[in-house]
């Protein structure tokens, strides 16, 4: 790996907290933003802009019903240096939302198939 990953988690519910633990156990730098959950000191970002500043990967760990609103809020802070991933278990609607809402030039994952 030529560049150290800096992972930003949008959402810190069960999935975000579990993913954070796994990433930190691998030695990766992790930050998180979630206005609805308590976050450990040192992990919490106070805004989406602060969260994604310096991040290489942005993982959207929010309930499916809030994905589009989360992507809309994130869009102004994303750019070519970011790779955006979602953790929704369904893919057709999330992929359509990513196509519409992630700014041009920003990378994002597309499921195979």
FIMI-875308 format. One record per atom (N, C-alpha, C, O): residue number from 0; residue in one letter; x, y, z. Coordinates in nm, 3 decimals. Layout:
% FIMI-875308
+------+------+---------+---------+---------+
: resi : resn :      px :      py :      pz :
+------+------+---------+---------+---------+
:  NUM :    A :       X :       Y :       Z :
...
+------+------+---------+---------+---------+
***
This chain:
% FIMI-875308
+------+------+---------+---------+---------+
: resi : resn :      px :      py :      pz :
+------+------+---------+---------+---------+
:    0 :    X :   0.086 :  -0.118 :   0.000 :
:    0 :    X :   0.000 :   0.000 :   0.000 :
:    0 :    X :   0.090 :   0.124 :   0.000 :
:    0 :    X :   0.169 :   0.142 :   0.093 :
:    1 :    X :   0.080 :   0.207 :  -0.100 :
:    1 :    X :   0.169 :   0.322 :  -0.112 :
:    1 :    X :   0.123 :   0.439 :  -0.026 :
:    1 :    X :   0.204 :   0.525 :   0.007 :
:    2 :    X :  -0.003 :   0.445 :   0.009 :
:    2 :    X :  -0.056 :   0.556 :   0.086 :
:    2 :    X :  -0.133 :   0.498 :   0.205 :
:    2 :    X :  -0.208 :   0.401 :   0.190 :
:    3 :    X :  -0.114 :   0.557 :   0.322 :
:    3 :    X :  -0.187 :   0.512 :   0.440 :
:    3 :    X :  -0.333 :   0.555 :   0.428 :
:    3 :    X :  -0.363 :   0.671 :   0.401 :
:    4 :    X :  -0.422 :   0.461 :   0.447 :
:    4 :    X :  -0.564 :   0.492 :   0.444 :
:    4 :    X :  -0.603 :   0.578 :   0.563 :
:    4 :    X :  -0.555 :   0.559 :   0.674 :
:    5 :    X :  -0.690 :   0.673 :   0.537 :
:    5 :    X :  -0.755 :   0.755 :   0.639 :
:    5 :    X :  -0.905 :   0.733 :   0.617 :
:    5 :    X :  -0.960 :   0.783 :   0.520 :
:    6 :    X :  -0.970 :   0.660 :   0.706 :
:    6 :    X :  -1.108 :   0.619 :   0.685 :
:    6 :    X :  -1.203 :   0.708 :   0.764 :
:    6 :    X :  -1.186 :   0.727 :   0.885 :
:    7 :    X :  -1.302 :   0.763 :   0.694 :
:    7 :    X :  -1.405 :   0.846 :   0.755 :
:    7 :    X :  -1.536 :   0.766 :   0.756 :
:    7 :    X :  -1.581 :   0.720 :   0.651 :
:    8 :    X :  -1.595 :   0.750 :   0.872 :
:    8 :    X :  -1.721 :   0.678 :   0.884 :
:    8 :    X :  -1.835 :   0.777 :   0.908 :
:    8 :    X :  -1.833 :   0.854 :   1.005 :
:    9 :    X :  -1.932 :   0.775 :   0.820 :
:    9 :    X :  -2.052 :   0.856 :   0.839 :
:    9 :    X :  -2.155 :   0.762 :   0.900 :
:    9 :    X :  -2.211 :   0.676 :   0.832 :
:   10 :    X :  -2.178 :   0.779 :   1.029 :
:   10 :    X :  -2.267 :   0.690 :   1.103 :
:   10 :    X :  -2.186 :   0.601 :   1.196 :
:   10 :    X :  -2.086 :   0.541 :   1.156 :
:   11 :    X :  -2.231 :   0.594 :   1.320 :
:   11 :    X :  -2.160 :   0.515 :   1.420 :
:   11 :    X :  -2.258 :   0.432 :   1.502 :
:   11 :    X :  -2.249 :   0.424 :   1.625 :
:   12 :    X :  -2.352 :   0.371 :   1.431 :
:   12 :    X :  -2.441 :   0.276 :   1.495 :
:   12 :    X :  -2.368 :   0.144 :   1.510 :
:   12 :    X :  -2.246 :   0.142 :   1.520 :
:   13 :    X :  -2.441 :   0.034 :   1.510 :
:   13 :    X :  -2.378 :  -0.097 :   1.529 :
:   13 :    X :  -2.275 :  -0.127 :   1.421 :
:   13 :    X :  -2.164 :  -0.172 :   1.452 :
:   14 :    X :  -2.311 :  -0.104 :   1.295 :
:   14 :    X :  -2.218 :  -0.136 :   1.186 :
:   14 :    X :  -2.097 :  -0.044 :   1.190 :
:   14 :    X :  -1.983 :  -0.091 :   1.181 :
:   15 :    X :  -2.119 :   0.087 :   1.203 :
:   15 :    X :  -2.008 :   0.181 :   1.205 :
:   15 :    X :  -1.912 :   0.155 :   1.321 :
:   15 :    X :  -1.791 :   0.162 :   1.304 :
:   16 :    X :  -1.967 :   0.124 :   1.439 :
:   16 :    X :  -1.882 :   0.096 :   1.556 :
:   16 :    X :  -1.801 :  -0.032 :   1.535 :
:   16 :    X :  -1.683 :  -0.036 :   1.567 :
:   17 :    X :  -1.866 :  -0.135 :   1.480 :
:   17 :    X :  -1.795 :  -0.262 :   1.455 :
:   17 :    X :  -1.686 :  -0.243 :   1.350 :
:   17 :    X :  -1.574 :  -0.291 :   1.366 :
:   18 :    X :  -1.719 :  -0.172 :   1.242 :
:   18 :    X :  -1.620 :  -0.148 :   1.137 :
:   18 :    X :  -1.503 :  -0.067 :   1.191 :
:   18 :    X :  -1.388 :  -0.094 :   1.158 :
:   19 :    X :  -1.533 :   0.033 :   1.272 :
:   19 :    X :  -1.428 :   0.114 :   1.333 :
:   19 :    X :  -1.331 :   0.027 :   1.412 :
:   19 :    X :  -1.210 :   0.042 :   1.400 :
:   20 :    X :  -1.384 :  -0.062 :   1.493 :
:   20 :    X :  -1.298 :  -0.151 :   1.574 :
:   20 :    X :  -1.210 :  -0.238 :   1.485 :
:   20 :    X :  -1.091 :  -0.255 :   1.514 :
:   21 :    X :  -1.266 :  -0.292 :   1.379 :
:   21 :    X :  -1.189 :  -0.377 :   1.288 :
:   21 :    X :  -1.079 :  -0.298 :   1.217 :
:   21 :    X :  -0.966 :  -0.345 :   1.205 :
:   22 :    X :  -1.111 :  -0.178 :   1.171 :
:   22 :    X :  -1.013 :  -0.095 :   1.101 :
:   22 :    X :  -0.901 :  -0.052 :   1.195 :
:   22 :    X :  -0.783 :  -0.057 :   1.159 :
:   23 :    X :  -0.938 :  -0.010 :   1.315 :
:   23 :    X :  -0.837 :   0.032 :   1.412 :
:   23 :    X :  -0.746 :  -0.085 :   1.452 :
:   23 :    X :  -0.626 :  -0.067 :   1.474 :
:   24 :    X :  -0.803 :  -0.205 :   1.462 :
:   24 :    X :  -0.723 :  -0.323 :   1.495 :
:   24 :    X :  -0.619 :  -0.352 :   1.387 :
:   24 :    X :  -0.515 :  -0.411 :   1.415 :
:   25 :    X :  -0.646 :  -0.310 :   1.263 :
:   25 :    X :  -0.552 :  -0.326 :   1.152 :
:   25 :    X :  -0.454 :  -0.209 :   1.142 :
:   25 :    X :  -0.371 :  -0.205 :   1.051 :
:   26 :    X :  -0.465 :  -0.114 :   1.233 :
:   26 :    X :  -0.373 :  -0.001 :   1.235 :
:   26 :    X :  -0.411 :   0.114 :   1.145 :
:   26 :    X :  -0.328 :   0.201 :   1.118 :
:   27 :    X :  -0.534 :   0.116 :   1.096 :
:   27 :    X :  -0.578 :   0.224 :   1.008 :
:   27 :    X :  -0.633 :   0.341 :   1.089 :
:   27 :    X :  -0.693 :   0.321 :   1.195 :
:   28 :    X :  -0.613 :   0.461 :   1.039 :
:   28 :    X :  -0.666 :   0.581 :   1.103 :
:   28 :    X :  -0.814 :   0.593 :   1.072 :
:   28 :    X :  -0.855 :   0.583 :   0.956 :
:   29 :    X :  -0.894 :   0.614 :   1.175 :
:   29 :    X :  -1.040 :   0.620 :   1.160 :
:   29 :    X :  -1.093 :   0.743 :   1.232 :
:   29 :    X :  -1.050 :   0.776 :   1.343 :
:   30 :    X :  -1.188 :   0.810 :   1.167 :
:   30 :    X :  -1.265 :   0.919 :   1.228 :
:   30 :    X :  -1.412 :   0.889 :   1.199 :
:   30 :    X :  -1.443 :   0.817 :   1.104 :
:   31 :    X :  -1.501 :   0.943 :   1.280 :
:   31 :    X :  -1.643 :   0.918 :   1.259 :
:   31 :    X :  -1.725 :   1.042 :   1.291 :
:   31 :    X :  -1.685 :   1.128 :   1.370 :
:   32 :    X :  -1.841 :   1.049 :   1.228 :
:   32 :    X :  -1.937 :   1.156 :   1.255 :
:   32 :    X :  -2.074 :   1.093 :   1.263 :
:   32 :    X :  -2.117 :   1.020 :   1.173 :
:   33 :    X :  -2.144 :   1.121 :   1.372 :
:   33 :    X :  -2.281 :   1.074 :   1.389 :
:   33 :    X :  -2.347 :   1.159 :   1.497 :
:   33 :    X :  -2.311 :   1.149 :   1.614 :
:   34 :    X :  -2.442 :   1.243 :   1.458 :
:   34 :    X :  -2.505 :   1.330 :   1.558 :
:   34 :    X :  -2.599 :   1.255 :   1.652 :
:   34 :    X :  -2.648 :   1.314 :   1.749 :
:   35 :    X :  -2.624 :   1.128 :   1.626 :
:   35 :    X :  -2.721 :   1.053 :   1.707 :
:   35 :    X :  -2.658 :   0.950 :   1.800 :
:   35 :    X :  -2.729 :   0.890 :   1.880 :
:   36 :    X :  -2.528 :   0.929 :   1.792 :
:   36 :    X :  -2.461 :   0.830 :   1.875 :
:   36 :    X :  -2.341 :   0.891 :   1.946 :
:   36 :    X :  -2.276 :   0.982 :   1.895 :
:   37 :    X :  -2.314 :   0.839 :   2.064 :
:   37 :    X :  -2.196 :   0.880 :   2.139 :
:   37 :    X :  -2.073 :   0.816 :   2.075 :
:   37 :    X :  -2.072 :   0.696 :   2.048 :
:   38 :    X :  -1.972 :   0.895 :   2.050 :
:   38 :    X :  -1.849 :   0.844 :   1.990 :
:   38 :    X :  -1.734 :   0.855 :   2.089 :
:   38 :    X :  -1.731 :   0.947 :   2.170 :
:   39 :    X :  -1.640 :   0.762 :   2.083 :
:   39 :    X :  -1.522 :   0.770 :   2.171 :
:   39 :    X :  -1.440 :   0.895 :   2.142 :
:   39 :    X :  -1.432 :   0.942 :   2.028 :
:   40 :    X :  -1.379 :   0.950 :   2.248 :
:   40 :    X :  -1.289 :   1.065 :   2.230 :
:   40 :    X :  -1.178 :   1.026 :   2.133 :
:   40 :    X :  -1.132 :   0.912 :   2.133 :
:   41 :    X :  -1.136 :   1.119 :   2.051 :
:   41 :    X :  -1.031 :   1.093 :   1.954 :
:   41 :    X :  -1.081 :   1.037 :   1.822 :
:   41 :    X :  -1.010 :   1.040 :   1.722 :
:   42 :    X :  -1.203 :   0.987 :   1.822 :
:   42 :    X :  -1.262 :   0.932 :   1.699 :
:   42 :    X :  -1.360 :   1.030 :   1.637 :
:   42 :    X :  -1.382 :   1.029 :   1.516 :
:   43 :    X :  -1.419 :   1.114 :   1.720 :
:   43 :    X :  -1.530 :   1.201 :   1.679 :
:   43 :    X :  -1.483 :   1.321 :   1.598 :
:   43 :    X :  -1.390 :   1.393 :   1.636 :
:   44 :    X :  -1.550 :   1.342 :   1.485 :
:   44 :    X :  -1.536 :   1.466 :   1.408 :
:   44 :    X :  -1.660 :   1.550 :   1.440 :
:   44 :    X :  -1.768 :   1.495 :   1.461 :
:   45 :    X :  -1.645 :   1.680 :   1.444 :
:   45 :    X :  -1.757 :   1.767 :   1.481 :
:   45 :    X :  -1.844 :   1.809 :   1.363 :
:   45 :    X :  -1.950 :   1.868 :   1.383 :
:   46 :    X :  -1.800 :   1.778 :   1.241 :
:   46 :    X :  -1.879 :   1.812 :   1.122 :
:   46 :    X :  -1.838 :   1.718 :   1.008 :
:   46 :    X :  -1.736 :   1.651 :   1.015 :
:   47 :    X :  -1.920 :   1.715 :   0.904 :
:   47 :    X :  -1.886 :   1.633 :   0.787 :
:   47 :    X :  -1.761 :   1.686 :   0.719 :
:   47 :    X :  -1.678 :   1.608 :   0.672 :
:   48 :    X :  -1.747 :   1.818 :   0.713 :
:   48 :    X :  -1.627 :   1.876 :   0.652 :
:   48 :    X :  -1.501 :   1.836 :   0.726 :
:   48 :    X :  -1.400 :   1.802 :   0.664 :
:   49 :    X :  -1.506 :   1.841 :   0.859 :
:   49 :    X :  -1.391 :   1.799 :   0.940 :
:   49 :    X :  -1.366 :   1.650 :   0.921 :
:   49 :    X :  -1.251 :   1.606 :   0.915 :
:   50 :    X :  -1.473 :   1.573 :   0.912 :
:   50 :    X :  -1.461 :   1.428 :   0.897 :
:   50 :    X :  -1.385 :   1.390 :   0.771 :
:   50 :    X :  -1.293 :   1.308 :   0.778 :
:   51 :    X :  -1.419 :   1.447 :   0.657 :
:   51 :    X :  -1.361 :   1.402 :   0.531 :
:   51 :    X :  -1.229 :   1.472 :   0.496 :
:   51 :    X :  -1.160 :   1.429 :   0.404 :
:   52 :    X :  -1.194 :   1.578 :   0.570 :
:   52 :    X :  -1.066 :   1.644 :   0.545 :
:   52 :    X :  -0.953 :   1.545 :   0.569 :
:   52 :    X :  -0.936 :   1.496 :   0.681 :
:   53 :    X :  -0.877 :   1.516 :   0.467 :
:   53 :    X :  -0.766 :   1.423 :   0.477 :
:   53 :    X :  -0.803 :   1.277 :   0.462 :
:   53 :    X :  -0.715 :   1.191 :   0.461 :
:   54 :    X :  -0.932 :   1.247 :   0.451 :
:   54 :    X :  -0.974 :   1.107 :   0.437 :
:   54 :    X :  -0.946 :   1.056 :   0.297 :
:   54 :    X :  -0.954 :   1.130 :   0.199 :
:   55 :    X :  -0.912 :   0.928 :   0.288 :
:   55 :    X :  -0.896 :   0.863 :   0.159 :
:   55 :    X :  -1.021 :   0.783 :   0.124 :
:   55 :    X :  -1.057 :   0.770 :   0.007 :
:   56 :    X :  -1.087 :   0.730 :   0.227 :
:   56 :    X :  -1.206 :   0.647 :   0.210 :
:   56 :    X :  -1.317 :   0.702 :   0.298 :
:   56 :    X :  -1.295 :   0.732 :   0.416 :
:   57 :    X :  -1.436 :   0.715 :   0.242 :
:   57 :    X :  -1.553 :   0.762 :   0.317 :
:   57 :    X :  -1.656 :   0.650 :   0.311 :
:   57 :    X :  -1.708 :   0.618 :   0.205 :
:   58 :    X :  -1.684 :   0.591 :   0.427 :
:   58 :    X :  -1.778 :   0.480 :   0.434 :
:   58 :    X :  -1.908 :   0.531 :   0.495 :
:   58 :    X :  -1.910 :   0.576 :   0.610 :
:   59 :    X :  -2.015 :   0.523 :   0.418 :
:   59 :    X :  -2.145 :   0.571 :   0.464 :
:   59 :    X :  -2.216 :   0.453 :   0.532 :
:   59 :    X :  -2.262 :   0.360 :   0.466 :
:   60 :    X :  -2.226 :   0.460 :   0.664 :
:   60 :    X :  -2.281 :   0.353 :   0.748 :
:   60 :    X :  -2.412 :   0.400 :   0.810 :
:   60 :    X :  -2.425 :   0.406 :   0.933 :
:   61 :    X :  -2.507 :   0.434 :   0.727 :
:   61 :    X :  -2.635 :   0.486 :   0.776 :
:   61 :    X :  -2.747 :   0.394 :   0.733 :
:   61 :    X :  -2.731 :   0.316 :   0.639 :
:   62 :    X :  -2.862 :   0.402 :   0.799 :
:   62 :    X :  -2.976 :   0.323 :   0.755 :
:   62 :    X :  -3.014 :   0.357 :   0.611 :
:   62 :    X :  -3.000 :   0.471 :   0.567 :
:   63 :    X :  -3.061 :   0.258 :   0.539 :
:   63 :    X :  -3.098 :   0.274 :   0.398 :
:   63 :    X :  -3.187 :   0.396 :   0.376 :
:   63 :    X :  -3.168 :   0.469 :   0.278 :
:   64 :    X :  -3.283 :   0.418 :   0.464 :
:   64 :    X :  -3.378 :   0.528 :   0.447 :
:   64 :    X :  -3.316 :   0.667 :   0.459 :
:   64 :    X :  -3.378 :   0.765 :   0.419 :
:   65 :    X :  -3.195 :   0.676 :   0.512 :
:   65 :    X :  -3.128 :   0.806 :   0.526 :
:   65 :    X :  -3.008 :   0.821 :   0.433 :
:   65 :    X :  -2.935 :   0.920 :   0.441 :
:   66 :    X :  -2.986 :   0.722 :   0.346 :
:   66 :    X :  -2.868 :   0.726 :   0.258 :
:   66 :    X :  -2.866 :   0.849 :   0.170 :
:   66 :    X :  -2.764 :   0.918 :   0.163 :
:   67 :    X :  -2.976 :   0.877 :   0.101 :
:   67 :    X :  -2.975 :   0.991 :   0.008 :
:   67 :    X :  -2.951 :   1.123 :   0.079 :
:   67 :    X :  -2.874 :   1.206 :   0.031 :
:   68 :    X :  -3.016 :   1.144 :   0.194 :
:   68 :    X :  -2.994 :   1.268 :   0.269 :
:   68 :    X :  -2.849 :   1.277 :   0.315 :
:   68 :    X :  -2.790 :   1.386 :   0.313 :
:   69 :    X :  -2.792 :   1.166 :   0.356 :
:   69 :    X :  -2.652 :   1.165 :   0.398 :
:   69 :    X :  -2.560 :   1.199 :   0.282 :
:   69 :    X :  -2.466 :   1.276 :   0.299 :
:   70 :    X :  -2.585 :   1.141 :   0.164 :
:   70 :    X :  -2.503 :   1.171 :   0.047 :
:   70 :    X :  -2.517 :   1.317 :   0.005 :
:   70 :    X :  -2.419 :   1.380 :  -0.035 :
:   71 :    X :  -2.638 :   1.370 :   0.014 :
:   71 :    X :  -2.657 :   1.512 :  -0.019 :
:   71 :    X :  -2.573 :   1.600 :   0.074 :
:   71 :    X :  -2.508 :   1.695 :   0.029 :
:   72 :    X :  -2.575 :   1.569 :   0.203 :
:   72 :    X :  -2.499 :   1.648 :   0.299 :
:   72 :    X :  -2.348 :   1.633 :   0.277 :
:   72 :    X :  -2.273 :   1.728 :   0.297 :
:   73 :    X :  -2.305 :   1.516 :   0.237 :
:   73 :    X :  -2.163 :   1.489 :   0.213 :
:   73 :    X :  -2.110 :   1.552 :   0.085 :
:   73 :    X :  -1.993 :   1.590 :   0.079 :
:   74 :    X :  -2.193 :   1.563 :  -0.016 :
:   74 :    X :  -2.149 :   1.599 :  -0.151 :
:   74 :    X :  -2.061 :   1.723 :  -0.155 :
:   74 :    X :  -1.963 :   1.727 :  -0.229 :
:   75 :    X :  -2.095 :   1.823 :  -0.078 :
:   75 :    X :  -2.019 :   1.949 :  -0.081 :
:   75 :    X :  -1.877 :   1.932 :  -0.026 :
:   75 :    X :  -1.791 :   2.018 :  -0.048 :
:   76 :    X :  -1.851 :   1.822 :   0.043 :
:   76 :    X :  -1.721 :   1.801 :   0.108 :
:   76 :    X :  -1.635 :   1.697 :   0.036 :
:   76 :    X :  -1.521 :   1.672 :   0.076 :
:   77 :    X :  -1.689 :   1.636 :  -0.070 :
:   77 :    X :  -1.618 :   1.528 :  -0.139 :
:   77 :    X :  -1.543 :   1.579 :  -0.261 :
:   77 :    X :  -1.581 :   1.679 :  -0.321 :
:   78 :    X :  -1.437 :   1.508 :  -0.296 :
:   78 :    X :  -1.360 :   1.546 :  -0.414 :
:   78 :    X :  -1.283 :   1.428 :  -0.468 :
:   78 :    X :  -1.300 :   1.315 :  -0.421 :
:   79 :    X :  -1.197 :   1.452 :  -0.566 :
:   79 :    X :  -1.123 :   1.345 :  -0.633 :
:   79 :    X :  -1.036 :   1.260 :  -0.542 :
:   79 :    X :  -1.003 :   1.147 :  -0.579 :
:   80 :    X :  -0.998 :   1.309 :  -0.426 :
:   80 :    X :  -0.915 :   1.231 :  -0.336 :
:   80 :    X :  -0.990 :   1.129 :  -0.251 :
:   80 :    X :  -0.929 :   1.057 :  -0.173 :
:   81 :    X :  -1.122 :   1.123 :  -0.267 :
:   81 :    X :  -1.203 :   1.034 :  -0.184 :
:   81 :    X :  -1.256 :   0.915 :  -0.263 :
:   81 :    X :  -1.286 :   0.925 :  -0.382 :
:   82 :    X :  -1.266 :   0.802 :  -0.194 :
:   82 :    X :  -1.337 :   0.685 :  -0.246 :
:   82 :    X :  -1.454 :   0.663 :  -0.152 :
:   82 :    X :  -1.434 :   0.640 :  -0.033 :
:   83 :    X :  -1.577 :   0.670 :  -0.205 :
:   83 :    X :  -1.698 :   0.659 :  -0.124 :
:   83 :    X :  -1.754 :   0.518 :  -0.135 :
:   83 :    X :  -1.765 :   0.463 :  -0.244 :
:   84 :    X :  -1.789 :   0.459 :  -0.020 :
:   84 :    X :  -1.848 :   0.325 :  -0.014 :
:   84 :    X :  -1.974 :   0.334 :   0.071 :
:   84 :    X :  -1.983 :   0.417 :   0.161 :
:   85 :    X :  -2.070 :   0.249 :   0.043 :
:   85 :    X :  -2.186 :   0.238 :   0.130 :
:   85 :    X :  -2.194 :   0.096 :   0.183 :
:   85 :    X :  -2.134 :   0.005 :   0.126 :
:   86 :    X :  -2.266 :   0.078 :   0.290 :
:   86 :    X :  -2.278 :  -0.055 :   0.349 :
:   86 :    X :  -2.420 :  -0.108 :   0.345 :
:   86 :    X :  -2.455 :  -0.201 :   0.417 :
:   87 :    X :  -2.503 :  -0.050 :   0.259 :
:   87 :    X :  -2.641 :  -0.097 :   0.247 :
:   87 :    X :  -2.642 :  -0.239 :   0.191 :
:   87 :    X :  -2.561 :  -0.274 :   0.106 :
:   88 :    X :  -2.735 :  -0.320 :   0.241 :
:   88 :    X :  -2.741 :  -0.459 :   0.195 :
:   88 :    X :  -2.808 :  -0.472 :   0.059 :
:   88 :    X :  -2.791 :  -0.573 :  -0.008 :
:   89 :    X :  -2.885 :  -0.373 :   0.019 :
:   89 :    X :  -2.944 :  -0.371 :  -0.115 :
:   89 :    X :  -2.860 :  -0.277 :  -0.200 :
:   89 :    X :  -2.792 :  -0.190 :  -0.146 :
:   90 :    X :  -2.863 :  -0.293 :  -0.332 :
:   90 :    X :  -2.771 :  -0.214 :  -0.414 :
:   90 :    X :  -2.835 :  -0.130 :  -0.524 :
:   90 :    X :  -2.776 :  -0.029 :  -0.561 :
:   91 :    X :  -2.949 :  -0.166 :  -0.578 :
:   91 :    X :  -3.001 :  -0.091 :  -0.692 :
:   91 :    X :  -3.025 :   0.055 :  -0.656 :
:   91 :    X :  -2.972 :   0.144 :  -0.722 :
:   92 :    X :  -3.102 :   0.082 :  -0.553 :
:   92 :    X :  -3.130 :   0.221 :  -0.515 :
:   92 :    X :  -3.006 :   0.293 :  -0.461 :
:   92 :    X :  -2.986 :   0.410 :  -0.495 :
:   93 :    X :  -2.922 :   0.229 :  -0.378 :
:   93 :    X :  -2.801 :   0.299 :  -0.337 :
:   93 :    X :  -2.709 :   0.336 :  -0.454 :
:   93 :    X :  -2.652 :   0.445 :  -0.454 :
:   94 :    X :  -2.695 :   0.248 :  -0.553 :
:   94 :    X :  -2.612 :   0.281 :  -0.669 :
:   94 :    X :  -2.670 :   0.398 :  -0.744 :
:   94 :    X :  -2.596 :   0.487 :  -0.787 :
:   95 :    X :  -2.800 :   0.402 :  -0.761 :
:   95 :    X :  -2.863 :   0.517 :  -0.829 :
:   95 :    X :  -2.838 :   0.646 :  -0.751 :
:   95 :    X :  -2.811 :   0.750 :  -0.810 :
:   96 :    X :  -2.847 :   0.638 :  -0.617 :
:   96 :    X :  -2.821 :   0.756 :  -0.533 :
:   96 :    X :  -2.675 :   0.800 :  -0.546 :
:   96 :    X :  -2.648 :   0.920 :  -0.556 :
:   97 :    X :  -2.582 :   0.706 :  -0.545 :
:   97 :    X :  -2.441 :   0.740 :  -0.562 :
:   97 :    X :  -2.417 :   0.805 :  -0.698 :
:   97 :    X :  -2.343 :   0.902 :  -0.707 :
:   98 :    X :  -2.478 :   0.751 :  -0.802 :
:   98 :    X :  -2.462 :   0.808 :  -0.936 :
:   98 :    X :  -2.510 :   0.953 :  -0.941 :
:   98 :    X :  -2.447 :   1.037 :  -1.004 :
:   99 :    X :  -2.620 :   0.981 :  -0.874 :
:   99 :    X :  -2.679 :   1.115 :  -0.876 :
:   99 :    X :  -2.610 :   1.213 :  -0.782 :
:   99 :    X :  -2.598 :   1.331 :  -0.815 :
:  100 :    X :  -2.563 :   1.167 :  -0.667 :
:  100 :    X :  -2.528 :   1.259 :  -0.561 :
:  100 :    X :  -2.380 :   1.273 :  -0.530 :
:  100 :    X :  -2.339 :   1.372 :  -0.470 :
:  101 :    X :  -2.297 :   1.177 :  -0.570 :
:  101 :    X :  -2.154 :   1.190 :  -0.548 :
:  101 :    X :  -2.098 :   1.279 :  -0.659 :
:  101 :    X :  -2.123 :   1.255 :  -0.777 :
:  102 :    X :  -2.022 :   1.382 :  -0.623 :
:  102 :    X :  -1.974 :   1.477 :  -0.723 :
:  102 :    X :  -1.885 :   1.410 :  -0.830 :
:  102 :    X :  -1.815 :   1.313 :  -0.802 :
:  103 :    X :  -1.888 :   1.462 :  -0.951 :
:  103 :    X :  -1.800 :   1.411 :  -1.057 :
:  103 :    X :  -1.655 :   1.415 :  -1.013 :
:  103 :    X :  -1.613 :   1.510 :  -0.947 :
:  104 :    X :  -1.580 :   1.315 :  -1.049 :
:  104 :    X :  -1.441 :   1.307 :  -1.013 :
:  104 :    X :  -1.414 :   1.237 :  -0.881 :
:  104 :    X :  -1.300 :   1.202 :  -0.852 :
:  105 :    X :  -1.518 :   1.217 :  -0.800 :
:  105 :    X :  -1.504 :   1.145 :  -0.674 :
:  105 :    X :  -1.526 :   0.999 :  -0.700 :
:  105 :    X :  -1.624 :   0.962 :  -0.765 :
:  106 :    X :  -1.438 :   0.914 :  -0.652 :
:  106 :    X :  -1.454 :   0.770 :  -0.673 :
:  106 :    X :  -1.561 :   0.714 :  -0.581 :
:  106 :    X :  -1.586 :   0.766 :  -0.473 :
:  107 :    X :  -1.625 :   0.607 :  -0.627 :
:  107 :    X :  -1.718 :   0.534 :  -0.542 :
:  107 :    X :  -1.726 :   0.391 :  -0.594 :
:  107 :    X :  -1.694 :   0.363 :  -0.709 :
:  108 :    X :  -1.770 :   0.303 :  -0.507 :
:  108 :    X :  -1.771 :   0.161 :  -0.543 :
:  108 :    X :  -1.900 :   0.124 :  -0.615 :
:  108 :    X :  -2.007 :   0.174 :  -0.581 :
:  109 :    X :  -1.888 :   0.037 :  -0.713 :
:  109 :    X :  -2.004 :  -0.014 :  -0.786 :
:  109 :    X :  -1.998 :  -0.167 :  -0.774 :
:  109 :    X :  -1.895 :  -0.228 :  -0.805 :
:  110 :    X :  -2.107 :  -0.230 :  -0.728 :
:  110 :    X :  -2.104 :  -0.375 :  -0.716 :
:  110 :    X :  -2.090 :  -0.443 :  -0.852 :
:  110 :    X :  -2.138 :  -0.391 :  -0.953 :
:  111 :    X :  -2.025 :  -0.557 :  -0.853 :
:  111 :    X :  -2.009 :  -0.633 :  -0.976 :
:  111 :    X :  -2.138 :  -0.710 :  -1.006 :
:  111 :    X :  -2.214 :  -0.744 :  -0.915 :
:  112 :    X :  -2.162 :  -0.735 :  -1.134 :
:  112 :    X :  -2.276 :  -0.820 :  -1.169 :
:  112 :    X :  -2.377 :  -0.755 :  -1.254 :
:  112 :    X :  -2.477 :  -0.818 :  -1.290 :
+------+------+---------+---------+---------+
***
